């Protein structure tokens, strides 16, 4: 499992937190999703062999947010 923190721009409310949490938790191998609305970050664990980082970023971006990798 790999841990990563993503900067997610455009989140402004609890609905945004629920949306980002739902789209990431729905992906195979993604675990322990923590969305920090105030900090604009999403921290999660995932298996890159099952779910590449590109897939996670695309899922969040397809929900209307901008994603940048902060920490791996």
CHARMM internal coordinates of N, CA and C (Angstrom, degrees):
IC EDIT
DIST 1 N 1 CA 1.4508
DIST 1 CA 1 C 1.5311
ANGL 1 N 1 CA 1 C 109.18
DIST 1 C 2 N 1.2979
ANGL 1 CA 1 C 2 N 114.28
DIHE 1 N 1 CA 1 C 2 N 143.41
DIST 2 N 2 CA 1.4688
ANGL 1 C 2 N 2 CA 121.10
DIHE 1 CA 1 C 2 N 2 CA 178.93
DIST 2 CA 2 C 1.5233
ANGL 2 N 2 CA 2 C 108.03
DIHE 1 C 2 N 2 CA 2 C -116.47
DIST 2 C 3 N 1.3207
ANGL 2 CA 2 C 3 N 116.25
DIHE 2 N 2 CA 2 C 3 N 143.81
DIST 3 N 3 CA 1.4709
ANGL 2 C 3 N 3 CA 121.44
DIHE 2 CA 2 C 3 N 3 CA 175.82
DIST 3 CA 3 C 1.5140
ANGL 3 N 3 CA 3 C 108.44
DIHE 2 C 3 N 3 CA 3 C -106.44
DIST 3 C 4 N 1.3296
ANGL 3 CA 3 C 4 N 114.43
DIHE 3 N 3 CA 3 C 4 N 142.88
DIST 4 N 4 CA 1.4634
ANGL 3 C 4 N 4 CA 118.66
DIHE 3 CA 3 C 4 N 4 CA -179.30
DIST 4 CA 4 C 1.5244
ANGL 4 N 4 CA 4 C 109.28
DIHE 3 C 4 N 4 CA 4 C -148.36
DIST 4 C 5 N 1.3276
ANGL 4 CA 4 C 5 N 115.65
DIHE 4 N 4 CA 4 C 5 N 149.95
DIST 5 N 5 CA 1.4623
ANGL 4 C 5 N 5 CA 121.92
DIHE 4 CA 4 C 5 N 5 CA 172.52
DIST 5 CA 5 C 1.5226
ANGL 5 N 5 CA 5 C 107.22
DIHE 4 C 5 N 5 CA 5 C -120.63
DIST 5 C 6 N 1.3091
ANGL 5 CA 5 C 6 N 115.71
DIHE 5 N 5 CA 5 C 6 N 128.69
DIST 6 N 6 CA 1.4594
ANGL 5 C 6 N 6 CA 122.30
DIHE 5 CA 5 C 6 N 6 CA 179.92
DIST 6 CA 6 C 1.5208
ANGL 6 N 6 CA 6 C 109.99
DIHE 5 C 6 N 6 CA 6 C -113.38
DIST 6 C 7 N 1.3187
ANGL 6 CA 6 C 7 N 116.73
DIHE 6 N 6 CA 6 C 7 N 140.47
DIST 7 N 7 CA 1.4589
ANGL 6 C 7 N 7 CA 122.22
DIHE 6 CA 6 C 7 N 7 CA 170.61
DIST 7 CA 7 C 1.5238
ANGL 7 N 7 CA 7 C 105.59
DIHE 6 C 7 N 7 CA 7 C -86.57
DIST 7 C 8 N 1.3268
ANGL 7 CA 7 C 8 N 116.76
DIHE 7 N 7 CA 7 C 8 N 122.58
DIST 8 N 8 CA 1.4638
ANGL 7 C 8 N 8 CA 120.87
DIHE 7 CA 7 C 8 N 8 CA -178.64
DIST 8 CA 8 C 1.5283
ANGL 8 N 8 CA 8 C 108.01
DIHE 7 C 8 N 8 CA 8 C -120.26
DIST 8 C 9 N 1.3232
ANGL 8 CA 8 C 9 N 115.42
DIHE 8 N 8 CA 8 C 9 N 109.79
DIST 9 N 9 CA 1.4589
ANGL 8 C 9 N 9 CA 121.13
DIHE 8 CA 8 C 9 N 9 CA -179.98
DIST 9 CA 9 C 1.5171
ANGL 9 N 9 CA 9 C 110.63
DIHE 8 C 9 N 9 CA 9 C -89.69
DIST 9 C 10 N 1.3258
ANGL 9 CA 9 C 10 N 115.90
DIHE 9 N 9 CA 9 C 10 N 142.97
DIST 10 N 10 CA 1.4614
ANGL 9 C 10 N 10 CA 121.44
DIHE 9 CA 9 C 10 N 10 CA 176.66
DIST 10 CA 10 C 1.5158
ANGL 10 N 10 CA 10 C 113.96
DIHE 9 C 10 N 10 CA 10 C 107.23
DIST 10 C 11 N 1.3298
ANGL 10 CA 10 C 11 N 117.79
DIHE 10 N 10 CA 10 C 11 N -5.95
DIST 11 N 11 CA 1.4619
ANGL 10 C 11 N 11 CA 120.03
DIHE 10 CA 10 C 11 N 11 CA 177.46
DIST 11 CA 11 C 1.5267
ANGL 11 N 11 CA 11 C 108.62
DIHE 10 C 11 N 11 CA 11 C -80.20
DIST 11 C 12 N 1.3394
ANGL 11 CA 11 C 12 N 115.39
DIHE 11 N 11 CA 11 C 12 N 130.27
DIST 12 N 12 CA 1.4610
ANGL 11 C 12 N 12 CA 118.14
DIHE 11 CA 11 C 12 N 12 CA -176.33
DIST 12 CA 12 C 1.5244
ANGL 12 N 12 CA 12 C 114.83
DIHE 11 C 12 N 12 CA 12 C -136.46
DIST 12 C 13 N 1.3488
ANGL 12 CA 12 C 13 N 117.98
DIHE 12 N 12 CA 12 C 13 N -4.40
DIST 13 N 13 CA 1.4638
ANGL 12 C 13 N 13 CA 119.07
DIHE 12 CA 12 C 13 N 13 CA -175.41
DIST 13 CA 13 C 1.5369
ANGL 13 N 13 CA 13 C 110.45
DIHE 12 C 13 N 13 CA 13 C -156.12
DIST 13 C 14 N 1.3327
ANGL 13 CA 13 C 14 N 115.29
DIHE 13 N 13 CA 13 C 14 N 176.39
DIST 14 N 14 CA 1.4632
ANGL 13 C 14 N 14 CA 120.17
DIHE 13 CA 13 C 14 N 14 CA 179.82
DIST 14 CA 14 C 1.5232
ANGL 14 N 14 CA 14 C 111.93
DIHE 13 C 14 N 14 CA 14 C -63.05
DIST 14 C 15 N 1.3165
ANGL 14 CA 14 C 15 N 117.01
DIHE 14 N 14 CA 14 C 15 N -31.39
DIST 15 N 15 CA 1.4711
ANGL 14 C 15 N 15 CA 119.95
DIHE 14 CA 14 C 15 N 15 CA 177.38
DIST 15 CA 15 C 1.5320
ANGL 15 N 15 CA 15 C 109.90
DIHE 14 C 15 N 15 CA 15 C -62.28
DIST 15 C 16 N 1.3070
ANGL 15 CA 15 C 16 N 117.10
DIHE 15 N 15 CA 15 C 16 N -39.42
DIST 16 N 16 CA 1.4763
ANGL 15 C 16 N 16 CA 121.31
DIHE 15 CA 15 C 16 N 16 CA 177.54
DIST 16 CA 16 C 1.5270
ANGL 16 N 16 CA 16 C 110.11
DIHE 15 C 16 N 16 CA 16 C -62.03
DIST 16 C 17 N 1.3315
ANGL 16 CA 16 C 17 N 116.67
DIHE 16 N 16 CA 16 C 17 N -42.79
DIST 17 N 17 CA 1.4651
ANGL 16 C 17 N 17 CA 121.47
DIHE 16 CA 16 C 17 N 17 CA 179.00
DIST 17 CA 17 C 1.5251
ANGL 17 N 17 CA 17 C 109.67
DIHE 16 C 17 N 17 CA 17 C -60.43
DIST 17 C 18 N 1.3344
ANGL 17 CA 17 C 18 N 116.68
DIHE 17 N 17 CA 17 C 18 N -46.86
DIST 18 N 18 CA 1.4610
ANGL 17 C 18 N 18 CA 121.14
DIHE 17 CA 17 C 18 N 18 CA -179.52
DIST 18 CA 18 C 1.5268
ANGL 18 N 18 CA 18 C 111.11
DIHE 17 C 18 N 18 CA 18 C -63.52
DIST 18 C 19 N 1.3166
ANGL 18 CA 18 C 19 N 117.11
DIHE 18 N 18 CA 18 C 19 N -40.13
DIST 19 N 19 CA 1.4661
ANGL 18 C 19 N 19 CA 121.12
DIHE 18 CA 18 C 19 N 19 CA -179.61
DIST 19 CA 19 C 1.5225
ANGL 19 N 19 CA 19 C 110.77
DIHE 18 C 19 N 19 CA 19 C -64.44
DIST 19 C 20 N 1.3266
ANGL 19 CA 19 C 20 N 117.11
DIHE 19 N 19 CA 19 C 20 N -50.57
DIST 20 N 20 CA 1.4637
ANGL 19 C 20 N 20 CA 120.88
DIHE 19 CA 19 C 20 N 20 CA -178.47
DIST 20 CA 20 C 1.5277
ANGL 20 N 20 CA 20 C 110.38
DIHE 19 C 20 N 20 CA 20 C -64.17
DIST 20 C 21 N 1.3064
ANGL 20 CA 20 C 21 N 117.29
DIHE 20 N 20 CA 20 C 21 N -40.33
DIST 21 N 21 CA 1.4631
ANGL 20 C 21 N 21 CA 121.06
DIHE 20 CA 20 C 21 N 21 CA 177.37
DIST 21 CA 21 C 1.5247
ANGL 21 N 21 CA 21 C 110.51
DIHE 20 C 21 N 21 CA 21 C -61.70
DIST 21 C 22 N 1.3127
ANGL 21 CA 21 C 22 N 117.19
DIHE 21 N 21 CA 21 C 22 N -46.44
DIST 22 N 22 CA 1.4628
ANGL 21 C 22 N 22 CA 121.21
DIHE 21 CA 21 C 22 N 22 CA -177.67
DIST 22 CA 22 C 1.5298
ANGL 22 N 22 CA 22 C 112.68
DIHE 21 C 22 N 22 CA 22 C -64.57
DIST 22 C 23 N 1.3245
ANGL 22 CA 22 C 23 N 117.29
DIHE 22 N 22 CA 22 C 23 N -43.86
DIST 23 N 23 CA 1.4746
ANGL 22 C 23 N 23 CA 118.42
DIHE 22 CA 22 C 23 N 23 CA -177.24
DIST 23 CA 23 C 1.5307
ANGL 23 N 23 CA 23 C 111.57
DIHE 22 C 23 N 23 CA 23 C -70.66
DIST 23 C 24 N 1.3210
ANGL 23 CA 23 C 24 N 117.67
DIHE 23 N 23 CA 23 C 24 N -31.78
DIST 24 N 24 CA 1.4578
ANGL 23 C 24 N 24 CA 118.84
DIHE 23 CA 23 C 24 N 24 CA 179.28
DIST 24 CA 24 C 1.5323
ANGL 24 N 24 CA 24 C 111.46
DIHE 23 C 24 N 24 CA 24 C -79.47
DIST 24 C 25 N 1.3201
ANGL 24 CA 24 C 25 N 117.82
DIHE 24 N 24 CA 24 C 25 N -40.42
DIST 25 N 25 CA 1.4609
ANGL 24 C 25 N 25 CA 120.28
DIHE 24 CA 24 C 25 N 25 CA 179.30
DIST 25 CA 25 C 1.5237
ANGL 25 N 25 CA 25 C 111.97
DIHE 24 C 25 N 25 CA 25 C -66.53
DIST 25 C 26 N 1.3177
ANGL 25 CA 25 C 26 N 117.76
DIHE 25 N 25 CA 25 C 26 N -23.19
DIST 26 N 26 CA 1.4631
ANGL 25 C 26 N 26 CA 121.64
DIHE 25 CA 25 C 26 N 26 CA -179.80
DIST 26 CA 26 C 1.5331
ANGL 26 N 26 CA 26 C 112.44
DIHE 25 C 26 N 26 CA 26 C -75.33
DIST 26 C 27 N 1.3233
ANGL 26 CA 26 C 27 N 117.01
DIHE 26 N 26 CA 26 C 27 N -14.00
DIST 27 N 27 CA 1.4680
ANGL 26 C 27 N 27 CA 120.97
DIHE 26 CA 26 C 27 N 27 CA -178.84
DIST 27 CA 27 C 1.5265
ANGL 27 N 27 CA 27 C 110.35
DIHE 26 C 27 N 27 CA 27 C -81.11
DIST 27 C 28 N 1.3398
ANGL 27 CA 27 C 28 N 116.82
DIHE 27 N 27 CA 27 C 28 N 144.74
DIST 28 N 28 CA 1.4640
ANGL 27 C 28 N 28 CA 120.00
DIHE 27 CA 27 C 28 N 28 CA 178.76
DIST 28 CA 28 C 1.5342
ANGL 28 N 28 CA 28 C 111.22
DIHE 27 C 28 N 28 CA 28 C -60.02
DIST 28 C 29 N 1.2914
ANGL 28 CA 28 C 29 N 116.58
DIHE 28 N 28 CA 28 C 29 N 137.40
DIST 29 N 29 CA 1.4684
ANGL 28 C 29 N 29 CA 126.80
DIHE 28 CA 28 C 29 N 29 CA 173.52
DIST 29 CA 29 C 1.5288
ANGL 29 N 29 CA 29 C 114.57
DIHE 28 C 29 N 29 CA 29 C 74.27
DIST 29 C 30 N 1.3217
ANGL 29 CA 29 C 30 N 119.88
DIHE 29 N 29 CA 29 C 30 N -1.42
DIST 30 N 30 CA 1.4657
ANGL 29 C 30 N 30 CA 120.69
DIHE 29 CA 29 C 30 N 30 CA 179.56
DIST 30 CA 30 C 1.5279
ANGL 30 N 30 CA 30 C 109.12
DIHE 29 C 30 N 30 CA 30 C -81.53
DIST 30 C 31 N 1.3274
ANGL 30 CA 30 C 31 N 115.81
DIHE 30 N 30 CA 30 C 31 N 127.59
DIST 31 N 31 CA 1.4623
ANGL 30 C 31 N 31 CA 122.66
DIHE 30 CA 30 C 31 N 31 CA -176.88
DIST 31 CA 31 C 1.5226
ANGL 31 N 31 CA 31 C 110.29
DIHE 30 C 31 N 31 CA 31 C -132.25
DIST 31 C 32 N 1.2983
ANGL 31 CA 31 C 32 N 115.35
DIHE 31 N 31 CA 31 C 32 N 160.97
DIST 32 N 32 CA 1.4736
ANGL 31 C 32 N 32 CA 123.17
DIHE 31 CA 31 C 32 N 32 CA 171.82
DIST 32 CA 32 C 1.5261
ANGL 32 N 32 CA 32 C 113.24
DIHE 31 C 32 N 32 CA 32 C 49.06
DIST 32 C 33 N 1.2911
ANGL 32 CA 32 C 33 N 116.05
DIHE 32 N 32 CA 32 C 33 N 58.90
DIST 33 N 33 CA 1.4662
ANGL 32 C 33 N 33 CA 121.00
DIHE 32 CA 32 C 33 N 33 CA 178.33
DIST 33 CA 33 C 1.5244
ANGL 33 N 33 CA 33 C 108.63
DIHE 32 C 33 N 33 CA 33 C -80.89
DIST 33 C 34 N 1.3266
ANGL 33 CA 33 C 34 N 116.50
DIHE 33 N 33 CA 33 C 34 N 127.89
DIST 34 N 34 CA 1.4646
ANGL 33 C 34 N 34 CA 121.65
DIHE 33 CA 33 C 34 N 34 CA 176.73
DIST 34 CA 34 C 1.5189
ANGL 34 N 34 CA 34 C 107.97
DIHE 33 C 34 N 34 CA 34 C -130.41
DIST 34 C 35 N 1.3135
ANGL 34 CA 34 C 35 N 115.67
DIHE 34 N 34 CA 34 C 35 N 116.19
DIST 35 N 35 CA 1.4660
ANGL 34 C 35 N 35 CA 121.73
DIHE 34 CA 34 C 35 N 35 CA 179.80
DIST 35 CA 35 C 1.5276
ANGL 35 N 35 CA 35 C 108.46
DIHE 34 C 35 N 35 CA 35 C -102.07
DIST 35 C 36 N 1.3227
ANGL 35 CA 35 C 36 N 116.11
DIHE 35 N 35 CA 35 C 36 N 125.83
DIST 36 N 36 CA 1.4625
ANGL 35 C 36 N 36 CA 122.65
DIHE 35 CA 35 C 36 N 36 CA 177.10
DIST 36 CA 36 C 1.5293
ANGL 36 N 36 CA 36 C 107.19
DIHE 35 C 36 N 36 CA 36 C -108.14
DIST 36 C 37 N 1.3208
ANGL 36 CA 36 C 37 N 115.45
DIHE 36 N 36 CA 36 C 37 N 98.11
DIST 37 N 37 CA 1.4669
ANGL 36 C 37 N 37 CA 120.78
DIHE 36 CA 36 C 37 N 37 CA -176.84
DIST 37 CA 37 C 1.5238
ANGL 37 N 37 CA 37 C 111.02
DIHE 36 C 37 N 37 CA 37 C -61.38
DIST 37 C 38 N 1.3187
ANGL 37 CA 37 C 38 N 117.23
DIHE 37 N 37 CA 37 C 38 N -45.79
DIST 38 N 38 CA 1.4612
ANGL 37 C 38 N 38 CA 121.22
DIHE 37 CA 37 C 38 N 38 CA -177.88
DIST 38 CA 38 C 1.5323
ANGL 38 N 38 CA 38 C 111.46
DIHE 37 C 38 N 38 CA 38 C -61.71
DIST 38 C 39 N 1.3303
ANGL 38 CA 38 C 39 N 116.89
DIHE 38 N 38 CA 38 C 39 N -43.63
DIST 39 N 39 CA 1.4576
ANGL 38 C 39 N 39 CA 121.56
DIHE 38 CA 38 C 39 N 39 CA -178.69
DIST 39 CA 39 C 1.5236
ANGL 39 N 39 CA 39 C 113.48
DIHE 38 C 39 N 39 CA 39 C -84.42
DIST 39 C 40 N 1.3403
ANGL 39 CA 39 C 40 N 116.29
DIHE 39 N 39 CA 39 C 40 N -13.05
DIST 40 N 40 CA 1.4609
ANGL 39 C 40 N 40 CA 120.21
DIHE 39 CA 39 C 40 N 40 CA -179.91
DIST 40 CA 40 C 1.5127
ANGL 40 N 40 CA 40 C 113.38
DIHE 39 C 40 N 40 CA 40 C 68.88
DIST 40 C 41 N 1.3524
ANGL 40 CA 40 C 41 N 115.68
DIHE 40 N 40 CA 40 C 41 N 34.61
DIST 41 N 41 CA 1.4616
ANGL 40 C 41 N 41 CA 118.89
DIHE 40 CA 40 C 41 N 41 CA -178.08
DIST 41 CA 41 C 1.5285
ANGL 41 N 41 CA 41 C 111.59
DIHE 40 C 41 N 41 CA 41 C -124.97
DIST 41 C 42 N 1.3211
ANGL 41 CA 41 C 42 N 113.84
DIHE 41 N 41 CA 41 C 42 N 158.62
DIST 42 N 42 CA 1.4529
ANGL 41 C 42 N 42 CA 122.11
DIHE 41 CA 41 C 42 N 42 CA 172.93
DIST 42 CA 42 C 1.5216
ANGL 42 N 42 CA 42 C 106.93
DIHE 41 C 42 N 42 CA 42 C -130.69
DIST 42 C 43 N 1.3239
ANGL 42 CA 42 C 43 N 116.39
DIHE 42 N 42 CA 42 C 43 N 122.46
DIST 43 N 43 CA 1.4591
ANGL 42 C 43 N 43 CA 122.07
DIHE 42 CA 42 C 43 N 43 CA 176.68
DIST 43 CA 43 C 1.5158
ANGL 43 N 43 CA 43 C 107.38
DIHE 42 C 43 N 43 CA 43 C -110.33
DIST 43 C 44 N 1.3357
ANGL 43 CA 43 C 44 N 115.73
DIHE 43 N 43 CA 43 C 44 N 138.13
DIST 44 N 44 CA 1.4570
ANGL 43 C 44 N 44 CA 118.71
DIHE 43 CA 43 C 44 N 44 CA -179.58
DIST 44 CA 44 C 1.5161
ANGL 44 N 44 CA 44 C 111.19
DIHE 43 C 44 N 44 CA 44 C -156.73
DIST 44 C 45 N 1.3248
ANGL 44 CA 44 C 45 N 114.31
DIHE 44 N 44 CA 44 C 45 N 164.79
DIST 45 N 45 CA 1.4564
ANGL 44 C 45 N 45 CA 122.01
DIHE 44 CA 44 C 45 N 45 CA 172.91
DIST 45 CA 45 C 1.5156
ANGL 45 N 45 CA 45 C 107.43
DIHE 44 C 45 N 45 CA 45 C -114.36
DIST 45 C 46 N 1.3363
ANGL 45 CA 45 C 46 N 115.85
DIHE 45 N 45 CA 45 C 46 N 143.38
DIST 46 N 46 CA 1.4590
ANGL 45 C 46 N 46 CA 119.52
DIHE 45 CA 45 C 46 N 46 CA 179.57
DIST 46 CA 46 C 1.5143
ANGL 46 N 46 CA 46 C 109.93
DIHE 45 C 46 N 46 CA 46 C -157.72
DIST 46 C 47 N 1.3158
ANGL 46 CA 46 C 47 N 115.34
DIHE 46 N 46 CA 46 C 47 N 161.72
DIST 47 N 47 CA 1.4558
ANGL 46 C 47 N 47 CA 121.72
DIHE 46 CA 46 C 47 N 47 CA 176.14
DIST 47 CA 47 C 1.5244
ANGL 47 N 47 CA 47 C 106.88
DIHE 46 C 47 N 47 CA 47 C -100.60
DIST 47 C 48 N 1.3408
ANGL 47 CA 47 C 48 N 118.56
DIHE 47 N 47 CA 47 C 48 N 107.06
DIST 48 N 48 CA 1.4606
ANGL 47 C 48 N 48 CA 120.69
DIHE 47 CA 47 C 48 N 48 CA -176.24
DIST 48 CA 48 C 1.5266
ANGL 48 N 48 CA 48 C 113.76
DIHE 47 C 48 N 48 CA 48 C -64.00
DIST 48 C 49 N 1.3243
ANGL 48 CA 48 C 49 N 117.53
DIHE 48 N 48 CA 48 C 49 N -18.70
DIST 49 N 49 CA 1.4675
ANGL 48 C 49 N 49 CA 120.22
DIHE 48 CA 48 C 49 N 49 CA 176.97
DIST 49 CA 49 C 1.5261
ANGL 49 N 49 CA 49 C 110.94
DIHE 48 C 49 N 49 CA 49 C -72.28
DIST 49 C 50 N 1.3355
ANGL 49 CA 49 C 50 N 116.31
DIHE 49 N 49 CA 49 C 50 N -29.28
DIST 50 N 50 CA 1.4646
ANGL 49 C 50 N 50 CA 120.82
DIHE 49 CA 49 C 50 N 50 CA 179.00
DIST 50 CA 50 C 1.5282
ANGL 50 N 50 CA 50 C 112.34
DIHE 49 C 50 N 50 CA 50 C -95.12
DIST 50 C 51 N 1.3228
ANGL 50 CA 50 C 51 N 116.03
DIHE 50 N 50 CA 50 C 51 N -38.46
DIST 51 N 51 CA 1.4624
ANGL 50 C 51 N 51 CA 121.20
DIHE 50 CA 50 C 51 N 51 CA -177.68
DIST 51 CA 51 C 1.5222
ANGL 51 N 51 CA 51 C 108.47
DIHE 50 C 51 N 51 CA 51 C -134.72
DIST 51 C 52 N 1.3272
ANGL 51 CA 51 C 52 N 118.06
DIHE 51 N 51 CA 51 C 52 N 100.38
DIST 52 N 52 CA 1.4674
ANGL 51 C 52 N 52 CA 120.12
DIHE 51 CA 51 C 52 N 52 CA 179.39
DIST 52 CA 52 C 1.5303
ANGL 52 N 52 CA 52 C 112.03
DIHE 51 C 52 N 52 CA 52 C -63.75
DIST 52 C 53 N 1.3186
ANGL 52 CA 52 C 53 N 116.17
DIHE 52 N 52 CA 52 C 53 N 153.01
DIST 53 N 53 CA 1.4669
ANGL 52 C 53 N 53 CA 121.37
DIHE 52 CA 52 C 53 N 53 CA 177.99
DIST 53 CA 53 C 1.5213
ANGL 53 N 53 CA 53 C 110.64
DIHE 52 C 53 N 53 CA 53 C -54.55
DIST 53 C 54 N 1.3118
ANGL 53 CA 53 C 54 N 116.92
DIHE 53 N 53 CA 53 C 54 N -38.39
DIST 54 N 54 CA 1.4619
ANGL 53 C 54 N 54 CA 121.69
DIHE 53 CA 53 C 54 N 54 CA 179.49
DIST 54 CA 54 C 1.5360
ANGL 54 N 54 CA 54 C 111.09
DIHE 53 C 54 N 54 CA 54 C -56.18
DIST 54 C 55 N 1.3139
ANGL 54 CA 54 C 55 N 117.52
DIHE 54 N 54 CA 54 C 55 N -38.44
DIST 55 N 55 CA 1.4691
ANGL 54 C 55 N 55 CA 122.45
DIHE 54 CA 54 C 55 N 55 CA 179.59
DIST 55 CA 55 C 1.5261
ANGL 55 N 55 CA 55 C 110.84
DIHE 54 C 55 N 55 CA 55 C -67.10
DIST 55 C 56 N 1.3281
ANGL 55 CA 55 C 56 N 116.31
DIHE 55 N 55 CA 55 C 56 N -40.97
DIST 56 N 56 CA 1.4679
ANGL 55 C 56 N 56 CA 120.77
DIHE 55 CA 55 C 56 N 56 CA 178.92
DIST 56 CA 56 C 1.5245
ANGL 56 N 56 CA 56 C 110.07
DIHE 55 C 56 N 56 CA 56 C -64.50
DIST 56 C 57 N 1.3395
ANGL 56 CA 56 C 57 N 115.69
DIHE 56 N 56 CA 56 C 57 N -47.80
DIST 57 N 57 CA 1.4650
ANGL 56 C 57 N 57 CA 119.84
DIHE 56 CA 56 C 57 N 57 CA 179.00
DIST 57 CA 57 C 1.5272
ANGL 57 N 57 CA 57 C 110.98
DIHE 56 C 57 N 57 CA 57 C -59.53
DIST 57 C 58 N 1.3086
ANGL 57 CA 57 C 58 N 117.50
DIHE 57 N 57 CA 57 C 58 N -44.00
DIST 58 N 58 CA 1.4657
ANGL 57 C 58 N 58 CA 121.41
DIHE 57 CA 57 C 58 N 58 CA -179.34
DIST 58 CA 58 C 1.5218
ANGL 58 N 58 CA 58 C 111.75
DIHE 57 C 58 N 58 CA 58 C -62.38
DIST 58 C 59 N 1.3325
ANGL 58 CA 58 C 59 N 117.04
DIHE 58 N 58 CA 58 C 59 N -40.94
DIST 59 N 59 CA 1.4671
ANGL 58 C 59 N 59 CA 120.61
DIHE 58 CA 58 C 59 N 59 CA 179.99
DIST 59 CA 59 C 1.5278
ANGL 59 N 59 CA 59 C 110.83
DIHE 58 C 59 N 59 CA 59 C -61.89
DIST 59 C 60 N 1.3267
ANGL 59 CA 59 C 60 N 116.77
DIHE 59 N 59 CA 59 C 60 N -42.20
DIST 60 N 60 CA 1.4697
ANGL 59 C 60 N 60 CA 120.36
DIHE 59 CA 59 C 60 N 60 CA 179.45
DIST 60 CA 60 C 1.5276
ANGL 60 N 60 CA 60 C 110.24
DIHE 59 C 60 N 60 CA 60 C -70.43
DIST 60 C 61 N 1.3231
ANGL 60 CA 60 C 61 N 116.96
DIHE 60 N 60 CA 60 C 61 N -43.95
DIST 61 N 61 CA 1.4692
ANGL 60 C 61 N 61 CA 120.74
DIHE 60 CA 60 C 61 N 61 CA 179.69
DIST 61 CA 61 C 1.5243
ANGL 61 N 61 CA 61 C 111.55
DIHE 60 C 61 N 61 CA 61 C -63.90
DIST 61 C 62 N 1.3247
ANGL 61 CA 61 C 62 N 117.81
DIHE 61 N 61 CA 61 C 62 N -36.74
DIST 62 N 62 CA 1.4645
ANGL 61 C 62 N 62 CA 121.36
DIHE 61 CA 61 C 62 N 62 CA 177.87
DIST 62 CA 62 C 1.5288
ANGL 62 N 62 CA 62 C 111.90
DIHE 61 C 62 N 62 CA 62 C -65.74
DIST 62 C 63 N 1.3361
ANGL 62 CA 62 C 63 N 116.01
DIHE 62 N 62 CA 62 C 63 N -17.28
DIST 63 N 63 CA 1.4672
ANGL 62 C 63 N 63 CA 120.91
DIHE 62 CA 62 C 63 N 63 CA 176.97
DIST 63 CA 63 C 1.5251
ANGL 63 N 63 CA 63 C 111.68
DIHE 62 C 63 N 63 CA 63 C -89.44
DIST 63 C 64 N 1.3392
ANGL 63 CA 63 C 64 N 116.83
DIHE 63 N 63 CA 63 C 64 N -0.82
DIST 64 N 64 CA 1.4593
ANGL 63 C 64 N 64 CA 120.36
DIHE 63 CA 63 C 64 N 64 CA 174.04
DIST 64 CA 64 C 1.5121
ANGL 64 N 64 CA 64 C 116.19
DIHE 63 C 64 N 64 CA 64 C 105.29
DIST 64 C 65 N 1.3251
ANGL 64 CA 64 C 65 N 118.05
DIHE 64 N 64 CA 64 C 65 N 15.37
DIST 65 N 65 CA 1.4522
ANGL 64 C 65 N 65 CA 121.30
DIHE 64 CA 64 C 65 N 65 CA -178.01
DIST 65 CA 65 C 1.5250
ANGL 65 N 65 CA 65 C 110.81
DIHE 64 C 65 N 65 CA 65 C -117.54
DIST 65 C 66 N 1.3181
ANGL 65 CA 65 C 66 N 116.12
DIHE 65 N 65 CA 65 C 66 N 159.01
DIST 66 N 66 CA 1.4596
ANGL 65 C 66 N 66 CA 121.73
DIHE 65 CA 65 C 66 N 66 CA 177.41
DIST 66 CA 66 C 1.5252
ANGL 66 N 66 CA 66 C 108.49
DIHE 65 C 66 N 66 CA 66 C -102.10
DIST 66 C 67 N 1.3278
ANGL 66 CA 66 C 67 N 116.72
DIHE 66 N 66 CA 66 C 67 N 134.10
DIST 67 N 67 CA 1.4601
ANGL 66 C 67 N 67 CA 121.14
DIHE 66 CA 66 C 67 N 67 CA -173.16
DIST 67 CA 67 C 1.5300
ANGL 67 N 67 CA 67 C 111.70
DIHE 66 C 67 N 67 CA 67 C -121.44
DIST 67 C 68 N 1.3440
ANGL 67 CA 67 C 68 N 115.46
DIHE 67 N 67 CA 67 C 68 N 136.41
DIST 68 N 68 CA 1.4600
ANGL 67 C 68 N 68 CA 122.01
DIHE 67 CA 67 C 68 N 68 CA 173.65
DIST 68 CA 68 C 1.5294
ANGL 68 N 68 CA 68 C 107.51
DIHE 67 C 68 N 68 CA 68 C -133.77
DIST 68 C 69 N 1.3263
ANGL 68 CA 68 C 69 N 116.52
DIHE 68 N 68 CA 68 C 69 N 140.57
DIST 69 N 69 CA 1.4588
ANGL 68 C 69 N 69 CA 121.30
DIHE 68 CA 68 C 69 N 69 CA 177.59
DIST 69 CA 69 C 1.5283
ANGL 69 N 69 CA 69 C 107.82
DIHE 68 C 69 N 69 CA 69 C -78.86
DIST 69 C 70 N 1.3262
ANGL 69 CA 69 C 70 N 116.81
DIHE 69 N 69 CA 69 C 70 N 125.28
DIST 70 N 70 CA 1.4553
ANGL 69 C 70 N 70 CA 122.04
DIHE 69 CA 69 C 70 N 70 CA 179.32
DIST 70 CA 70 C 1.5200
ANGL 70 N 70 CA 70 C 111.15
DIHE 69 C 70 N 70 CA 70 C -99.08
DIST 70 C 71 N 1.3380
ANGL 70 CA 70 C 71 N 116.05
DIHE 70 N 70 CA 70 C 71 N -48.25
DIST 71 N 71 CA 1.4472
ANGL 70 C 71 N 71 CA 120.00
DIHE 70 CA 70 C 71 N 71 CA -171.02
DIST 71 CA 71 C 1.5199
ANGL 71 N 71 CA 71 C 108.97
DIHE 70 C 71 N 71 CA 71 C -148.80
DIST 71 C 72 N 1.3288
ANGL 71 CA 71 C 72 N 115.61
DIHE 71 N 71 CA 71 C 72 N 134.60
DIST 72 N 72 CA 1.4704
ANGL 71 C 72 N 72 CA 120.97
DIHE 71 CA 71 C 72 N 72 CA 175.81
DIST 72 CA 72 C 1.4900
ANGL 72 N 72 CA 72 C 109.81
DIHE 71 C 72 N 72 CA 72 C -114.12
END
COOR INIT
IC SEED 1 N 1 CA 1 C
IC BUILD
